[in-house]
Amino acid sequence: MLETPNQLSEQARNNLRDSYNQLHAGVDNTGKLMLLEEGLKFTQSQYTNEQSQYIEILDRIVFDVARFLVIPPPKLKSLEQATWANITELNRAQADHHRFRNFREELVELLQKAGVEYEDRYLD
């Protein structure tokens, strides 16, 4: 990315774009030295190696948490390896899993262990 403290006219922008494309566009011009004029400054717009590794570590942590919780990574919004088909199948599998569990009995058991008074009509 090129930056300048000055305001460029439309003609100056077009000239800069054309000269840049002429000198640096294409495979044959890869790696050529770029000379900047009139106070232009180059600003890197990519991640450094350290930033890229940090992002990769964060993605790995999400995957490890999903594995620890025994849930598919797309449920934690990790969609790197997700497709429509496998997300749909994962949603069906999770719905089936929860459908067959008896939450009411588990909730009653937890409330009793905690010594919480409750009324059955609120659990139906």
Phi, psi and omega in degrees: 000136178255136180235151175215145177283347183264157174278126179265137175286168180297321179294319179295320178296316179296317178297317179297315179297314181295316181292323177296312180298322181293321184272333191235351181279147176097162183293323182293338183259008180296133176083004178290148179291136180250118177265130182255135182243167171055038176077012177292146180227136178272134177237126180290134182245015179250166176283149172284170178300319181296319178295320178296319178294321178298316178297319179296321178295318179298319177297320180293323179298317178300317179298318180293321177296318178298319179294320179296320181276357181057050175229154180291141180307326178299337177292340176258021178065027174262099190251020182299321183247019185269147171231168178299320184294313183284333175292319178298315180295322178295320177297318178296316181297318180292322178296318177298318180300314182285331181296324185272351177277144179262093184291328182298314180296320179295319180295316178300316181297317178295318179297320179294318178297324181279352180074025181270132176277140182212164176248135183301329184294338177278349181261354181275000000 
